[in-house]
Amino acid sequence: MALADENSTVEEAVCLHKQVLPLLGSEIFPTVFLPILLGIASVAGVGGGSVVVPIAIGLFHFNSKEAIAISTAIVFETAFLRFVFFSAWTRHPEDALKTEIDYNTVRVVYPLFLVGSYFGVILYIILSELWITVLIIGTLGFLSIQMIFKSREKFL
């Protein structure tokens, strides 16, 4: 959120980002295809943050910090809906008395997730917009290269 004037106080601050409607020309494509991409990401087991952040920055004209916040909210919503409508009702393939989710794995992975989130929030607060963008590009580049090598190894 930007201030309308550098001499303004917090009470006089005005958000300078545009309203949701009308859509700009660059926003029509991602508005139509983002839900489809998020559905594919959810089925693939990825939360969708790696899909939302570049689209929010490049096509919706958000800065990195705003895009990360929007991505976090969308990933939470996607995970919640997937759990409520699918995972909570699907049975484990080997044991009909268990749900699809292996809670023993969750107990091992979740503390690491919380530690990573803690340090991520600290970096989010400390680092400038430029460094956050560099980290996003580096991480997505590394993950893309890793995905290409793993898919070539598996399918070729």
CNS distance restraints for C-alpha pairs under 8 A (distance, minus, plus):
assign (resid   1 and name CA) (resid  14 and name CA) 7.73 0.50 0.50
assign (resid   1 and name CA) (resid  15 and name CA) 5.26 0.50 0.50
assign (resid   1 and name CA) (resid  16 and name CA) 6.74 0.50 0.50
assign (resid   1 and name CA) (resid  17 and name CA) 7.35 0.50 0.50
assign (resid   2 and name CA) (resid  13 and name CA) 7.50 0.50 0.50
assign (resid   2 and name CA) (resid  14 and name CA) 6.98 0.50 0.50
assign (resid   2 and name CA) (resid  15 and name CA) 5.79 0.50 0.50
assign (resid   2 and name CA) (resid  16 and name CA) 6.01 0.50 0.50
assign (resid   3 and name CA) (resid   8 and name CA) 6.95 0.50 0.50
assign (resid   3 and name CA) (resid  13 and name CA) 4.92 0.50 0.50
assign (resid   3 and name CA) (resid  14 and name CA) 5.61 0.50 0.50
assign (resid   3 and name CA) (resid  15 and name CA) 6.67 0.50 0.50
assign (resid   3 and name CA) (resid  16 and name CA) 7.37 0.50 0.50
assign (resid   4 and name CA) (resid   8 and name CA) 7.08 0.50 0.50
assign (resid   4 and name CA) (resid  13 and name CA) 6.04 0.50 0.50
assign (resid   4 and name CA) (resid  14 and name CA) 5.53 0.50 0.50
assign (resid   4 and name CA) (resid  15 and name CA) 7.39 0.50 0.50
assign (resid   4 and name CA) (resid  16 and name CA) 7.03 0.50 0.50
assign (resid   5 and name CA) (resid  13 and name CA) 7.85 0.50 0.50
assign (resid   8 and name CA) (resid  12 and name CA) 5.74 0.50 0.50
assign (resid   8 and name CA) (resid  13 and name CA) 6.45 0.50 0.50
assign (resid   9 and name CA) (resid  13 and name CA) 6.45 0.50 0.50
assign (resid  23 and name CA) (resid  27 and name CA) 5.85 0.50 0.50
assign (resid  23 and name CA) (resid  28 and name CA) 6.46 0.50 0.50
assign (resid  24 and name CA) (resid  28 and name CA) 6.76 0.50 0.50
assign (resid  25 and name CA) (resid  29 and name CA) 7.93 0.50 0.50
assign (resid  26 and name CA) (resid  30 and name CA) 7.72 0.50 0.50
assign (resid  26 and name CA) (resid  59 and name CA) 5.72 0.50 0.50
assign (resid  26 and name CA) (resid  60 and name CA) 7.25 0.50 0.50
assign (resid  27 and name CA) (resid  31 and name CA) 6.00 0.50 0.50
assign (resid  27 and name CA) (resid  59 and name CA) 6.03 0.50 0.50
assign (resid  27 and name CA) (resid  60 and name CA) 5.94 0.50 0.50
assign (resid  28 and name CA) (resid  32 and name CA) 6.32 0.50 0.50
assign (resid  29 and name CA) (resid  33 and name CA) 6.14 0.50 0.50
assign (resid  30 and name CA) (resid  34 and name CA) 5.15 0.50 0.50
assign (resid  30 and name CA) (resid  55 and name CA) 7.02 0.50 0.50
assign (resid  30 and name CA) (resid  59 and name CA) 7.09 0.50 0.50
assign (resid  31 and name CA) (resid  35 and name CA) 7.49 0.50 0.50
assign (resid  32 and name CA) (resid  36 and name CA) 7.70 0.50 0.50
assign (resid  33 and name CA) (resid  37 and name CA) 6.19 0.50 0.50
assign (resid  34 and name CA) (resid  38 and name CA) 6.03 0.50 0.50
assign (resid  34 and name CA) (resid  52 and name CA) 7.61 0.50 0.50
assign (resid  35 and name CA) (resid  39 and name CA) 6.09 0.50 0.50
assign (resid  36 and name CA) (resid  40 and name CA) 6.34 0.50 0.50
assign (resid  37 and name CA) (resid  41 and name CA) 6.10 0.50 0.50
assign (resid  37 and name CA) (resid  48 and name CA) 7.96 0.50 0.50
assign (resid  37 and name CA) (resid  51 and name CA) 7.32 0.50 0.50
assign (resid  38 and name CA) (resid  42 and name CA) 5.98 0.50 0.50
assign (resid  38 and name CA) (resid  47 and name CA) 7.86 0.50 0.50
assign (resid  38 and name CA) (resid  48 and name CA) 5.57 0.50 0.50
assign (resid  38 and name CA) (resid  51 and name CA) 7.29 0.50 0.50
assign (resid  38 and name CA) (resid  78 and name CA) 7.80 0.50 0.50
assign (resid  39 and name CA) (resid  43 and name CA) 6.24 0.50 0.50
assign (resid  40 and name CA) (resid  44 and name CA) 6.13 0.50 0.50
assign (resid  41 and name CA) (resid  45 and name CA) 6.26 0.50 0.50
assign (resid  41 and name CA) (resid  46 and name CA) 5.09 0.50 0.50
assign (resid  41 and name CA) (resid  47 and name CA) 6.35 0.50 0.50
assign (resid  41 and name CA) (resid  48 and name CA) 5.41 0.50 0.50
assign (resid  41 and name CA) (resid  51 and name CA) 7.97 0.50 0.50
assign (resid  42 and name CA) (resid  46 and name CA) 5.53 0.50 0.50
assign (resid  42 and name CA) (resid  47 and name CA) 5.80 0.50 0.50
assign (resid  42 and name CA) (resid  48 and name CA) 6.71 0.50 0.50
assign (resid  42 and name CA) (resid  78 and name CA) 6.95 0.50 0.50
assign (resid  42 and name CA) (resid  79 and name CA) 7.64 0.50 0.50
assign (resid  42 and name CA) (resid  82 and name CA) 7.50 0.50 0.50
assign (resid  47 and name CA) (resid  75 and name CA) 5.20 0.50 0.50
assign (resid  47 and name CA) (resid  76 and name CA) 7.98 0.50 0.50
assign (resid  47 and name CA) (resid  78 and name CA) 6.94 0.50 0.50
assign (resid  47 and name CA) (resid  79 and name CA) 6.79 0.50 0.50
assign (resid  48 and name CA) (resid  52 and name CA) 6.23 0.50 0.50
assign (resid  48 and name CA) (resid  71 and name CA) 7.65 0.50 0.50
assign (resid  48 and name CA) (resid  74 and name CA) 7.78 0.50 0.50
assign (resid  48 and name CA) (resid  75 and name CA) 5.93 0.50 0.50
assign (resid  49 and name CA) (resid  53 and name CA) 6.01 0.50 0.50
assign (resid  49 and name CA) (resid  68 and name CA) 7.87 0.50 0.50
assign (resid  49 and name CA) (resid  71 and name CA) 5.19 0.50 0.50
assign (resid  49 and name CA) (resid  72 and name CA) 6.83 0.50 0.50
assign (resid  49 and name CA) (resid  74 and name CA) 7.70 0.50 0.50
assign (resid  49 and name CA) (resid  75 and name CA) 6.14 0.50 0.50
assign (resid  50 and name CA) (resid  54 and name CA) 7.14 0.50 0.50
assign (resid  50 and name CA) (resid 140 and name CA) 7.11 0.50 0.50
assign (resid  51 and name CA) (resid  55 and name CA) 6.67 0.50 0.50
assign (resid  52 and name CA) (resid  56 and name CA) 5.88 0.50 0.50
assign (resid  52 and name CA) (resid  67 and name CA) 7.52 0.50 0.50
assign (resid  52 and name CA) (resid  70 and name CA) 7.96 0.50 0.50
assign (resid  52 and name CA) (resid  71 and name CA) 5.57 0.50 0.50
assign (resid  53 and name CA) (resid  57 and name CA) 6.15 0.50 0.50
assign (resid  53 and name CA) (resid  64 and name CA) 7.58 0.50 0.50
assign (resid  53 and name CA) (resid  67 and name CA) 5.26 0.50 0.50
assign (resid  53 and name CA) (resid  68 and name CA) 6.09 0.50 0.50
assign (resid  53 and name CA) (resid  70 and name CA) 7.96 0.50 0.50
assign (resid  53 and name CA) (resid  71 and name CA) 6.01 0.50 0.50
assign (resid  54 and name CA) (resid  58 and name CA) 5.81 0.50 0.50
assign (resid  54 and name CA) (resid  59 and name CA) 8.00 0.50 0.50
assign (resid  54 and name CA) (resid  67 and name CA) 7.96 0.50 0.50
assign (resid  55 and name CA) (resid  59 and name CA) 5.36 0.50 0.50
assign (resid  55 and name CA) (resid  60 and name CA) 6.72 0.50 0.50
assign (resid  56 and name CA) (resid  60 and name CA) 4.76 0.50 0.50
assign (resid  56 and name CA) (resid  61 and name CA) 6.34 0.50 0.50
assign (resid  56 and name CA) (resid  62 and name CA) 5.75 0.50 0.50
assign (resid  56 and name CA) (resid  67 and name CA) 5.50 0.50 0.50
assign (resid  57 and name CA) (resid  61 and name CA) 5.09 0.50 0.50
assign (resid  57 and name CA) (resid  62 and name CA) 4.81 0.50 0.50
assign (resid  57 and name CA) (resid  63 and name CA) 5.85 0.50 0.50
assign (resid  57 and name CA) (resid  64 and name CA) 6.43 0.50 0.50
assign (resid  57 and name CA) (resid  67 and name CA) 6.19 0.50 0.50
assign (resid  58 and name CA) (resid  62 and name CA) 7.64 0.50 0.50
assign (resid  62 and name CA) (resid  66 and name CA) 5.89 0.50 0.50
assign (resid  62 and name CA) (resid  67 and name CA) 5.81 0.50 0.50
assign (resid  63 and name CA) (resid  67 and name CA) 6.13 0.50 0.50
assign (resid  63 and name CA) (resid 129 and name CA) 7.64 0.50 0.50
assign (resid  64 and name CA) (resid  68 and name CA) 6.14 0.50 0.50
assign (resid  64 and name CA) (resid 129 and name CA) 6.38 0.50 0.50
assign (resid  64 and name CA) (resid 132 and name CA) 6.73 0.50 0.50
assign (resid  64 and name CA) (resid 133 and name CA) 6.22 0.50 0.50
assign (resid  65 and name CA) (resid  69 and name CA) 6.38 0.50 0.50
assign (resid  65 and name CA) (resid 124 and name CA) 7.46 0.50 0.50
assign (resid  65 and name CA) (resid 129 and name CA) 7.13 0.50 0.50
assign (resid  65 and name CA) (resid 132 and name CA) 7.77 0.50 0.50
assign (resid  66 and name CA) (resid  70 and name CA) 6.20 0.50 0.50
assign (resid  67 and name CA) (resid  71 and name CA) 5.95 0.50 0.50
assign (resid  68 and name CA) (resid  72 and name CA) 6.10 0.50 0.50
assign (resid  69 and name CA) (resid  73 and name CA) 6.43 0.50 0.50
assign (resid  70 and name CA) (resid  74 and name CA) 6.25 0.50 0.50
assign (resid  71 and name CA) (resid  75 and name CA) 6.00 0.50 0.50
assign (resid  72 and name CA) (resid  76 and name CA) 6.18 0.50 0.50
assign (resid  73 and name CA) (resid  77 and name CA) 6.24 0.50 0.50
assign (resid  74 and name CA) (resid  78 and name CA) 6.06 0.50 0.50
assign (resid  75 and name CA) (resid  79 and name CA) 6.07 0.50 0.50
assign (resid  76 and name CA) (resid  80 and name CA) 6.03 0.50 0.50
assign (resid  77 and name CA) (resid  81 and name CA) 6.10 0.50 0.50
assign (resid  78 and name CA) (resid  82 and name CA) 6.03 0.50 0.50
assign (resid  79 and name CA) (resid  83 and name CA) 6.11 0.50 0.50
assign (resid  80 and name CA) (resid  84 and name CA) 6.14 0.50 0.50
assign (resid  81 and name CA) (resid  85 and name CA) 5.88 0.50 0.50
assign (resid  81 and name CA) (resid  86 and name CA) 7.88 0.50 0.50
assign (resid  82 and name CA) (resid  86 and name CA) 5.40 0.50 0.50
assign (resid  82 and name CA) (resid  87 and name CA) 6.33 0.50 0.50
assign (resid  83 and name CA) (resid  87 and name CA) 4.61 0.50 0.50
assign (resid  83 and name CA) (resid  88 and name CA) 5.52 0.50 0.50
assign (resid  84 and name CA) (resid  88 and name CA) 5.83 0.50 0.50
assign (resid  84 and name CA) (resid  89 and name CA) 7.87 0.50 0.50
assign (resid  85 and name CA) (resid  89 and name CA) 7.20 0.50 0.50
assign (resid  86 and name CA) (resid  90 and name CA) 6.09 0.50 0.50
assign (resid  87 and name CA) (resid  99 and name CA) 7.22 0.50 0.50
assign (resid  87 and name CA) (resid 100 and name CA) 5.90 0.50 0.50
assign (resid  87 and name CA) (resid 101 and name CA) 6.78 0.50 0.50
assign (resid  88 and name CA) (resid  99 and name CA) 6.43 0.50 0.50
assign (resid  88 and name CA) (resid 100 and name CA) 7.24 0.50 0.50
assign (resid  88 and name CA) (resid 101 and name CA) 7.86 0.50 0.50
assign (resid  89 and name CA) (resid  99 and name CA) 6.96 0.50 0.50
assign (resid  89 and name CA) (resid 100 and name CA) 7.91 0.50 0.50
assign (resid  90 and name CA) (resid  99 and name CA) 5.98 0.50 0.50
assign (resid  90 and name CA) (resid 100 and name CA) 5.53 0.50 0.50
assign (resid  91 and name CA) (resid  95 and name CA) 7.44 0.50 0.50
assign (resid  91 and name CA) (resid  96 and name CA) 5.65 0.50 0.50
assign (resid  91 and name CA) (resid  97 and name CA) 7.21 0.50 0.50
assign (resid  91 and name CA) (resid  98 and name CA) 5.95 0.50 0.50
assign (resid  91 and name CA) (resid  99 and name CA) 4.46 0.50 0.50
assign (resid  91 and name CA) (resid 100 and name CA) 4.98 0.50 0.50
assign (resid  92 and name CA) (resid  96 and name CA) 5.80 0.50 0.50
assign (resid  92 and name CA) (resid  97 and name CA) 7.55 0.50 0.50
assign (resid  92 and name CA) (resid  98 and name CA) 5.49 0.50 0.50
assign (resid  92 and name CA) (resid  99 and name CA) 5.13 0.50 0.50
assign (resid  92 and name CA) (resid 100 and name CA) 4.33 0.50 0.50
assign (resid  92 and name CA) (resid 101 and name CA) 7.48 0.50 0.50
assign (resid  93 and name CA) (resid 100 and name CA) 7.50 0.50 0.50
assign (resid 102 and name CA) (resid 106 and name CA) 6.65 0.50 0.50
assign (resid 103 and name CA) (resid 107 and name CA) 6.17 0.50 0.50
assign (resid 104 and name CA) (resid 108 and name CA) 6.63 0.50 0.50
assign (resid 105 and name CA) (resid 109 and name CA) 6.12 0.50 0.50
assign (resid 106 and name CA) (resid 110 and name CA) 5.53 0.50 0.50
assign (resid 107 and name CA) (resid 111 and name CA) 7.23 0.50 0.50
assign (resid 108 and name CA) (resid 112 and name CA) 7.61 0.50 0.50
assign (resid 109 and name CA) (resid 113 and name CA) 6.31 0.50 0.50
assign (resid 110 and name CA) (resid 114 and name CA) 6.23 0.50 0.50
assign (resid 111 and name CA) (resid 115 and name CA) 6.30 0.50 0.50
assign (resid 112 and name CA) (resid 116 and name CA) 6.15 0.50 0.50
assign (resid 113 and name CA) (resid 117 and name CA) 6.11 0.50 0.50
assign (resid 114 and name CA) (resid 118 and name CA) 6.07 0.50 0.50
assign (resid 115 and name CA) (resid 119 and name CA) 6.38 0.50 0.50
assign (resid 116 and name CA) (resid 120 and name CA) 5.94 0.50 0.50
assign (resid 117 and name CA) (resid 121 and name CA) 6.08 0.50 0.50
assign (resid 118 and name CA) (resid 122 and name CA) 6.47 0.50 0.50
assign (resid 119 and name CA) (resid 123 and name CA) 6.17 0.50 0.50
assign (resid 120 and name CA) (resid 124 and name CA) 5.98 0.50 0.50
assign (resid 121 and name CA) (resid 125 and name CA) 6.26 0.50 0.50
assign (resid 122 and name CA) (resid 126 and name CA) 6.15 0.50 0.50
assign (resid 123 and name CA) (resid 127 and name CA) 5.60 0.50 0.50
assign (resid 124 and name CA) (resid 132 and name CA) 7.23 0.50 0.50
assign (resid 127 and name CA) (resid 131 and name CA) 6.03 0.50 0.50
assign (resid 127 and name CA) (resid 132 and name CA) 6.46 0.50 0.50
assign (resid 128 and name CA) (resid 132 and name CA) 6.38 0.50 0.50
assign (resid 129 and name CA) (resid 133 and name CA) 6.20 0.50 0.50
assign (resid 130 and name CA) (resid 134 and name CA) 6.21 0.50 0.50
assign (resid 131 and name CA) (resid 135 and name CA) 6.10 0.50 0.50
assign (resid 132 and name CA) (resid 136 and name CA) 6.14 0.50 0.50
assign (resid 133 and name CA) (resid 137 and name CA) 6.16 0.50 0.50
assign (resid 134 and name CA) (resid 138 and name CA) 6.00 0.50 0.50
assign (resid 135 and name CA) (resid 139 and name CA) 5.93 0.50 0.50
assign (resid 136 and name CA) (resid 140 and name CA) 6.04 0.50 0.50
assign (resid 137 and name CA) (resid 141 and name CA) 5.86 0.50 0.50
assign (resid 138 and name CA) (resid 142 and name CA) 6.05 0.50 0.50
assign (resid 139 and name CA) (resid 143 and name CA) 6.11 0.50 0.50
assign (resid 140 and name CA) (resid 144 and name CA) 5.96 0.50 0.50
assign (resid 141 and name CA) (resid 145 and name CA) 6.23 0.50 0.50
assign (resid 142 and name CA) (resid 146 and name CA) 6.13 0.50 0.50
assign (resid 143 and name CA) (resid 147 and name CA) 6.01 0.50 0.50
assign (resid 144 and name CA) (resid 148 and name CA) 6.22 0.50 0.50
assign (resid 145 and name CA) (resid 149 and name CA) 6.34 0.50 0.50
assign (resid 146 and name CA) (resid 150 and name CA) 6.18 0.50 0.50
assign (resid 147 and name CA) (resid 151 and name CA) 6.00 0.50 0.50
assign (resid 148 and name CA) (resid 152 and name CA) 6.08 0.50 0.50
assign (resid 149 and name CA) (resid 153 and name CA) 6.09 0.50 0.50
assign (resid 150 and name CA) (resid 154 and name CA) 6.10 0.50 0.50
assign (resid 151 and name CA) (resid 155 and name CA) 5.78 0.50 0.50
assign (resid 151 and name CA) (resid 156 and name CA) 7.75 0.50 0.50
assign (resid 152 and name CA) (resid 156 and name CA) 5.22 0.50 0.50
